Amino acid sequence: MEKIELTERQKELIQSQLNGTYSPFTSSEEDQIAFNDVIDKAETLCDEMDAYDEMGVDLLAWFWKKYQDQEAQKND
């Protein structure tokens, strides 16, 4: 798996989406671009890993878990 790289803002946006507080209708254009980049990265990783069954119904939650697992391994 290729290393997942996220900016601090992208991490914040993922967390706000998972908490149900992100809205593309009220977010800035910069946040929308950063969020769309996260979605693109998640879709690409899912495609590369052929992980559609593993992903379940929430691409972003799956992607965030992959990122957290990667960071945990880095700290071991």
C-alpha positions in Angstrom: 0.0 0.0 0.0 1.2 3.4 -0.9 1.7 5.8 2.1 -1.3 7.9 2.8 -0.3 11.5 3.2 -2.8 14.0 4.6 -2.5 17.7 5.6 -3.6 18.8 9.0 -6.6 20.5 7.4 -7.5 17.3 5.6 -7.4 15.4 8.8 -9.7 18.0 10.4 -12.1 17.7 7.5 -12.3 14.0 7.7 -13.0 14.1 11.4 -15.7 16.7 10.9 -17.3 14.6 8.2 -17.2 11.5 10.4 -18.7 13.6 13.3 -21.5 14.8 10.9 -20.4 18.5 11.1 -18.9 18.9 7.6 -21.1 20.5 5.0 -19.9 21.4 1.5 -22.7 24.0 1.3 -21.2 26.1 4.2 -17.5 25.3 3.8 -15.0 27.5 2.1 -13.8 26.8 -1.4 -10.4 25.8 0.0 -12.0 23.3 2.3 -14.1 21.9 -0.5 -10.9 21.4 -2.6 -9.1 19.8 0.3 -12.1 17.5 1.0 -12.4 16.5 -2.6 -8.7 15.6 -2.6 -9.3 13.3 0.4 -12.1 11.6 -1.5 -9.9 11.1 -4.5 -7.2 9.6 -2.4 -9.6 7.3 -0.7 -11.1 6.1 -4.0 -7.7 5.6 -5.5 -6.5 3.5 -2.5 -9.7 1.5 -2.5 -9.2 0.8 -6.2 -5.5 -0.1 -5.8 -6.3 -2.5 -2.9 -9.5 -3.8 -4.6 -11.0 -3.3 -1.1 -14.7 -2.8 -2.0 -15.9 -5.6 0.3 -13.6 -4.5 3.1 -14.7 -0.8 2.7 -18.3 -1.5 3.6 -20.7 1.4 3.2 -18.4 4.3 4.3 -15.4 5.0 2.1 -14.2 7.9 4.3 -14.4 5.9 7.6 -12.5 3.0 5.9 -9.9 5.4 4.6 -9.5 7.1 8.0 -9.0 3.7 9.6 -6.3 2.9 7.1 -4.6 6.2 7.8 -4.7 5.6 11.6 -3.3 2.0 11.2 -0.5 3.4 9.1 0.3 6.1 11.7 0.2 3.5 14.5 2.7 1.3 12.7 5.0 4.2 12.2 5.0 4.8 16.0 5.7 1.1 16.9 
